[in-house]
Amino acid sequence: MAGSNLSVISEFLLLGLPIQPEYQNLCYVLFLAMYLITVLGNFIIIVLIILDSHLHTPMYLFLSNLSFSDLCFSSVTVPKLLQIMNSQVPSIPYEGCLTQMYFFLFFGDLGSFLLVAMAYDRYVAICFPLHYTSIMNPKLCLTLVALCLALTMFPSLLHTLLMARLSFCADSVIHHFFCDISALLKLACSDTSVNQLLVFVVGSIFVVIPFLLIIMSYAGIVSSILKVPSAQGIRKAFSTCGSHLSVVSLFYGTIIGLYLVPSADNSPVKETVMSMMYTVVTPMLNPFIYSLRNRDIKGALGRVVCKKTFFSLMAAHGI
Ligand SMILES: *[C@@H]1O[C@H](CO)[C@@H](O)[C@H](O)[C@H]1NC(C)=O
């Protein structure tokens, strides 16, 4: 990599959120609270699913993977955001920036693939109830999770390596709250056409296809329910699918809107608000939407908590 005009930038400045100074503290508290809810909610789900053997089914194993992925996904951006909101010189080293970008893409994609696996799981459960256990056997589940991981590694590594080839010159101010791929591409002073093409192509493949697969699974579910209509079944199905679909649409809608729709008129404020949706809001909502309203999880919560208090009572009485 010879050449004297190569990047000498060793760190970037993250401008953070475009908010007025008087709201800075309010926002700080708000994001801190949202982050703590995300961590706690997802952590509880993972622990419950590990501890309670009633929940060792494909659906909940995917869910605990999703919770893990959401936990990591928001931990990639939110703690750094909280830190830069508090610091005078909100800088991030060049390597840190690329690392953040890599893990952001990695866990973002992982979550999106896991949502596909979960939608497929529900599709098989509802449309082929008699064959469910033989189709969704532990081997297939493990294969699906491994496939999600493998498919995720590829695009994030590709984007990060291509980003590492670019040189950055004078401008090191990122108008965003994390090292986002499109924000970094705007700063580069070498040719970014290959990167931009790949963001579009890889993004289309790895975002649009999962989204379509999810929509197809839910369409299959809805049509199979409508074939044998019962008022209660329909209400239950629509309330479950409706809440899943709303989170899925929020997640994919903002990502597609940001990265795949040509964005000449996107103001930084609009982009930031949209990024907040899928980096902060969806990882927080996922555990609630997918599980805490759900009877199995509530039962498990009861069982695990009761068992714990039972044992601690026994211990307290020296039994
Ligand atoms: C993820 O899913 C796999 C396969 O179903 C399961 O064995 C594993 O325990 C899950 N991992 C987590 C962290 O929940």
The ligand as a Gaussian input file, in Angstrom:
#p B3LYP/6-31G(d) Opt

LIG

0 1
 C      -28.862000     -20.834000      19.694000
 O      -29.522000     -21.896000      19.038000
 C      -28.855000     -23.145000      19.106000
 C      -29.546000     -24.127000      18.191000
 O      -30.906000     -24.186000      18.355000
 C      -28.807000     -23.580000      20.549000
 O      -28.189000     -24.834000      20.664000
 C      -28.047000     -22.530000      21.347000
 O      -28.068000     -22.875000      22.718000
 C      -28.637000     -21.147000      21.164000
 N      -27.719000     -20.172000      21.739000
 C      -28.103000     -19.252000      22.614000
 C      -27.075000     -18.291000      23.104000
 O      -29.220000     -19.155000      23.003000

